[in-house]
Amino acid sequence: MNRHDDSTVPDKLTYLREVDIFQDLTTEEIVKLGTHTPMKRVDAGTMLSSPDQPNEVLFILKEGRVRLYHLQPDGRMLTVAVLEAGAIFGEMVLLGQNLQGSYAEAVTPCLLCLMSRHDVKALLLGDPRIAFRIAETLGRRLIETEHRLLDIAFKRVPERLAVLLVQYAHPTPAGLFSRRLEVNCTHEELADLAGTYRETVTKVLSDFRSQGLIELQRGKIILLNAGELRKLGKIDP
């Protein structure tokens, strides 16, 4: 794995304090955790895990995006998830995390916390507050994956894309008194997640723009009418 050393990483304790699974910890507990949690920056395109590189490490993603995918026999990629900041992933049997046969690749430059099996057992699973939040996080991801597979099986491409746009949207300050929802996935990433072709995604997004549902900008998609997208994707209230 191509890494930069800790000298390029900002205040580690600040980053750890902002990770969801550590939100209940005191400053003293965060300091203790920090001594056992090296943080590394990796470049876009870095392969973090692959079937050829089995490595029992837990990754905590602080900045950037990571794609989990499988390679089909014909060479096509099947994206399982695109992980955002705050996600945890890795080959960690203790947590029920199994990436066997999967690839984890940094889509953008990333900042990661790395934890060994020993530290996970001693520092995370030994604390019921953290263990509960880890179980909650992994359970939510499993449900999202199951829902997406059902969507691919039973929904049309526009419906699947509407679901993905709502699912991956996050609020971003748009001005002094307003906030907007935007998605930072590329057309190719959305195509992988929706189980279709990039050209199809581009056409459907163009249709959404014509309907006033989204605005397309370089490297991002702005949601102008999330409510209508939820209706289109048949997302339960």
Stockholm file with secondary structure:
# STOCKHOLM 1.0

chainA/1-237         MNRHDDSTVPDKLTYLREVDIFQDLTTEEIVKLGTHTPMKRVDAGTMLSSPDQPNEVLFILKEGRVRLYHLQPDGRMLTVAVLEAGAIFGEMVLLGQNLQGSYAEAVTPCLLCLMSRHDVKALLLGDPRIAFRIAETLGRRLIETEHRLLDIAFKRVPERLAVLLVQYAHPTPAGLFSRRLEVNCTHEELADLAGTYRETVTKVLSDFRSQGLIELQRGKIILLNAGELRKLGKIDP
#=GR chainA/1-237 SS CCCBCGGGSCCHHHHHHHSGGGTTCCHHHHHHHHTTCCEEEECTTCEEEBTTBCCCEEEEEEESCEEEEEECTTSCEEEEEEECTTCEEESBGGGTBCCTTCEEEESSCEEEEEEEHHHIIIIITTSHHHHHHHHHHHHHHHHHHHHHHHHHHHSCHHHHHHHHHHHHCEEEECSSSCEEEEECCCHHHHHHHHTSCHHHHHHHHHHHHHTTSEEEETTEEEESCHHHHHHHTTCCC
#=GC SS_cons         CCCBCGGGSCCHHHHHHHSGGGTTCCHHHHHHHHTTCCEEEECTTCEEEBTTBCCCEEEEEEESCEEEEEECTTSCEEEEEEECTTCEEESBGGGTBCCTTCEEEESSCEEEEEEEHHHIIIIITTSHHHHHHHHHHHHHHHHHHHHHHHHHHHSCHHHHHHHHHHHHCEEEECSSSCEEEEECCCHHHHHHHHTSCHHHHHHHHHHHHHTTSEEEETTEEEESCHHHHHHHTTCCC
//
